[in-house]
């Protein structure tokens, strides 16, 4: 009985130490870094401050990037690739307000409702269509997780989905 207890304790200590080591390694390598002050100011900006339209459209499409406070390299690629896709194919729509980009930290107070509203369970890109100021539909782009390692396919996927939403008037 004593040997069994000792082995259990040793295994638990080993597991705990391994997890602590992995977390420390990830944080040090920058793969899982908490948001810095510069990240926080960027995160809190509404779409109008990130990509400011020249006028407001009655019907528009909003591309949301939902994330948490800690953002890994993959999460940062979601932001980078999506912005590249939008700026590359929809500059006119971004400028005139038919298309907007918004980053939302769902861990900040007041943003928790997005998790329920869009059935979020992880970092996500969601396209929301509004007509006459009211939400007309939305789509969670779940394939981003499969495509993030293939930048051209990721960008094309975002552009196709946004184009489909913009053209569905």
C-alpha positions in Angstrom: 0.0 0.0 0.0 2.8 2.4 0.8 4.6 1.7 -2.5 1.3 2.5 -4.4 0.9 5.8 -2.6 4.6 6.8 -3.2 4.3 5.9 -7.0 1.0 7.9 -7.2 2.6 11.0 -5.6 5.7 10.7 -7.8 3.6 10.5 -10.9 1.4 13.5 -9.9 4.6 15.5 -9.2 6.0 14.5 -12.5 2.8 15.5 -14.4 2.5 18.8 -12.6 6.2 19.6 -13.2 5.8 18.7 -16.9 2.8 21.0 -17.3 4.5 23.9 -15.6 7.6 23.4 -17.8 5.5 23.3 -21.0 3.6 26.5 -20.0 6.9 28.3 -19.1 8.5 27.2 -22.4 5.5 28.4 -24.4 5.4 31.8 -22.7 9.1 32.3 -23.1 9.1 31.4 -26.8 6.2 33.8 -27.5 3.8 31.2 -28.7 1.4 31.9 -25.9 2.0 35.4 -24.6 -0.5 37.4 -22.6 -1.6 40.6 -24.3 0.7 43.6 -23.8 -0.5 47.1 -23.2 0.0 47.8 -26.9 -2.2 44.8 -27.7 -4.9 45.9 -25.3 -5.2 49.3 -26.9 -5.5 47.7 -30.4 -8.0 45.1 -29.1 -10.3 47.7 -27.7 -10.6 49.7 -30.9 -13.9 49.4 -32.6 -13.9 48.6 -36.3 -14.4 52.3 -37.2 -11.0 53.1 -35.6 -9.2 50.1 -37.2 -10.5 50.5 -40.8 -12.6 53.7 -40.8 -15.3 54.0 -43.4 -16.0 57.4 -45.0 -19.7 57.0 -44.5 -22.2 54.6 -42.8 -24.0 52.1 -44.9 -27.6 51.1 -44.0 -26.8 47.5 -45.0 -23.4 46.3 -44.2 -21.2 43.3 -43.4 -19.1 43.2 -40.3 -16.2 40.7 -40.1 -15.4 40.0 -36.4 -12.3 38.4 -35.0 -13.2 37.0 -31.6 -10.3 36.2 -29.3 -9.2 36.1 -25.7 -6.6 38.0 -23.8 -3.8 35.4 -24.4 -3.1 35.1 -28.1 -0.9 32.4 -29.6 0.9 32.7 -33.0 -2.0 31.0 -34.7 -4.4 33.5 -33.3 -2.2 36.3 -34.5 -2.2 34.8 -38.0 -6.0 34.8 -38.0 -5.9 38.5 -37.5 -3.1 39.2 -40.0 -4.4 36.9 -42.8 -8.0 38.2 -42.4 -6.9 41.8 -42.6 -4.8 41.0 -45.6 -7.8 39.3 -47.3 -10.1 42.2 -46.6 -7.7 45.0 -47.6 -6.6 43.1 -50.7 -10.1 42.5 -52.1 -12.5 44.9 -50.5 -10.8 48.3 -50.1 -13.7 50.1 -51.7 -16.3 48.4 -49.5 -14.2 49.1 -46.4 -13.9 52.7 -47.4 -17.6 53.3 -48.0 -18.8 51.4 -44.9 -20.4 48.4 -46.6 -17.8 46.2 -45.0 -16.3 46.7 -41.5 -13.6 44.9 -39.5 -13.8 44.5 -35.7 -11.6 42.7 -33.2 -13.3 41.7 -30.0 -11.7 40.3 -26.9 -14.5 38.2 -25.5 -12.8 38.1 -22.1 -13.2 41.9 -21.5 -16.2 43.0 -19.5 -19.3 43.6 -21.7 -18.2 41.3 -24.5 -19.2 38.0 -22.9 -22.6 38.0 -24.8 -20.8 37.4 -28.1 -19.9 33.9 -26.9 -23.6 33.1 -26.6 -24.8 35.2 -29.6 -22.5 33.4 -32.0 -22.1 30.1 -30.3 -18.3 30.6 -29.9 -16.2 28.0 -28.3 -12.7 29.2 -29.4 -11.1 32.0 -31.4 -13.3 32.7 -34.4 -13.9 34.8 -37.4 -17.6 35.5 -37.8 -19.2 37.4 -40.6 -22.4 39.3 -39.7 -24.8 40.8 -42.2 -27.0 43.7 -41.2 -29.8 45.3 -43.1 -31.3 48.6 -42.0 -29.3 48.4 -38.8 -30.6 45.0 -37.8 -28.8 41.7 -37.9 -30.0 39.7 -40.9 -27.6 36.7 -40.5 -24.2 35.5 -39.5 -21.7 32.7 -40.3 -18.8 31.4 -38.2 -15.9 30.6 -40.5 -14.8 27.4 -38.9 -12.4 26.3 -41.6 -9.9 28.9 -40.5 -8.4 26.3 -38.2 -7.7 23.9 -41.1 -6.5 26.6 -43.4 -4.3 28.8 -41.2 -1.1 26.9 -42.2 -1.9 27.5 -45.9 -2.0 31.3 -46.2 -3.2 31.6 -49.8 -6.1 29.1 -49.1 -7.0 31.0 -45.9 -7.1 34.4 -47.7 -9.1 33.0 -50.5 -11.6 31.4 -48.1 -12.1 34.7 -46.2 -12.5 36.6 -49.5 -15.0 34.1 -50.9 -17.1 34.1 -47.8 -17.1 37.9 -47.5 -17.9 38.2 -51.2 -20.8 35.8 -50.9 -22.2 37.8 -48.0 -21.8 41.2 -49.7 -23.4 39.9 -52.9 -26.4 38.3 -51.2 -28.4 41.6 -51.2 
